[in-house]
Amino acid sequence: MNELRRHSEDYLGLRRALGYKLVGEGQLLASFVTFCEQAGVSRLGTEVAIAWTTAVAGSAAYLARRMRVARCFARYLHSLDLSTEVPPAELFPAGKHRPVPYIYSNDDVLALMAAARTLKPSLRAVTFESLIGLLAATGMRVSEAMALEREDVDWTAALLTVRNSKYGKFRELLVHPSTLEALRAYSAERDRLRPSRRAPSLFISSRGTQLCHETVQPTFRQLVRQAGIEQPSGSPQPRVHGFRHSFAVDTLLGWYRDGADVQARLPLLSTFLGHVHPGSTYWYLSAAPELLNLVVARLDAVDGTPV
């Protein structure tokens, strides 16, 4: 095996052992190593990293991602061989902009659930209605909800167990009694409509299989149009992941309005959402104008400045 390829497999194995899945990054790194092999390069450097990064057309964000893959691998090789050149961070820098999320109102959620009830066949309708309700009520990642299995619901303790989430994390979510009752009703209807199943999943397709992004995303876009909440180009767009943003913002808004110590509670929200870095949760403090205004008002009150 080529030494560069062997190092790349060692590098990926090391990072995956730390909890990183590296699906897309793994594919890009394999492409980079192949490019180096075909170019007869045995030692990485800035020149070959630039050549590979620009070998395909793509957006600035995509080119930045390609360079990041090459740069991170070069850093690893530099720790083994100091003669390895690490491409400068200034080359193809990643953008700092994070898209403003669409924040769903209660009326939006109800409209989407109503639209879901019109889907055919009936199992597809009840599945999407319940999936949307759970995402809005818990802020789970859609991938986490799709991966839930029947045994992950503790009906007695009102707990959902999220396994093998982002970065391989595990957590338990305490759900509201109304959410649990909705899941119970869905489970009964699911089993009535599909008594034989092909997967142990909580949410299943009309074929009895686990839901996947390839079916969930197009259906959700259809429901957005049907619910009448499409937004003009250039505005924040309603996406499945937006339920997560909305849950976080609504939680923070409630805490500020109640006069709670938000800074003390933020770690609780981080844990509930499954954030690895607290900064991911702090970002929500500026995610919605209403929330930002409450933050400013709280700071003004502390400073003694009239609000």
C-alpha positions, 0 to 999 in steps of 0.5 A: 500500500502506498505510504500516503494512503496508509497514513490517510487510513491511520489518520481517519481511524484516529479521528473516528475513534474520537467520535467523528464520522467523517463520511464526506471528509473521508471521501474527499481525503481519498480523492486527495490521496488518489490525486497525489498518487497520480501526480507522483507526489509522495510528500504533501505541500501547498502546491499540490493542495491548491492543485487538488482543491481547484481541480473541480469547479465549486462554490467558495464554501466547497473549495474551502472545505476541500482545502480544509481536508488537505490542510488537516491531513497535512497537519497530521503528517507534519506531526510525523514528519516536520518536512511536510508543508502545511498550507496556510490558513489564509488559502481558501478560508472558510466563511464566517457567515451562518445562515439566519434560520427560519423560526417557526411560529405555533401557527406554522407548525399546526399548518404543517401538521394539517398539511401532513394529514392530507398525504397519501397513503394514511401511514405516510400522513400520520408518520409525517404529522407525528414527526413534525410534532416531535421535532417541534416539541423537542428540537431533535435533529431530524436524523436523530428522530429518523433513527429512533427505534421503538425500544428507545421510548420509555413510556413509563419514564417519558424518556426518549433515548437518542443513540449514536447521534452526532459525534457518536453521542448518547443522551436521554430526553425527557418529553412532555406528557402531551408529546408522549401521548401523541407518540403513543397514538401514532404507535397504535395507528402505525401498528394498525396500518402496518402490522408487519414491519421491515424495521424496528424504527419508531417512524416508518415509511409506507413500506415499513422501512426506516425513514431516510433523508431522500424521502423526508426532505422532498415531502417536507418541501411539499408540505411547506408549499401546501401550508403556505409558509414559503418565503421569498428568495433571500429570506430565511427558508423553512427547512426541517432543521429549522424546528431545532432552531425554533425550539432553542429560540423559544426556550431562551425567549421563555427564560428571558421573559420569566426573568431566569438566569439564562447564563446558568441554564444555557449548559442545560439547553446545550446538553438537551440539544446534544451540542458538543461545543457551548458556542453552538448554543450561545449562537442562538442568543443572536439568532432572532431579533426578539431574543436579541432585544431581550438580551440587550434589555437585560444587559441595560438593566444590569448596567442601570441604563434606562430600557 
